[in-house]
């Protein structure tokens, strides 16, 4: 009977220690913020690129894998088609997509950086972005 009491007490103490440790970790842990989100997004993009490269080049020699990776990077840059510079980081844009070419579905036709104090709306023609001061 005494052994059962000590066993029950030990189990209760282990549960309390586990709950206390969990609570302490939750209280002292940092909340994820924008930096963590950017890190996650960058890691996700890298993983996607590597996964696609691995899938597409699984039975190819190393030189072909290198060629594929350089082509993939060039394709990522080509998506901006004429807008590959002058973008502000962490700034919202409205972009208008147009039809791409034979091997590309879309291309960027225009871009508008959103500014504070300006109202944006679809122009009456139904295709352009109109704006007026707020």
Buried (B, 14 or more C-beta within 10 A) or exposed (E): EEEEEEEEEEEEEEEEEEEEEEEEEEEEEEEEEEEEEEEEEEEEEEEEBEEEBEEBBEEEEEEEBEEBBEEBEEEEEEEBBEBEEEEEEEEEEEEEEEEBEEEEEEBBBBBBEEEEEEEEEEEEEEEEBEBEEE
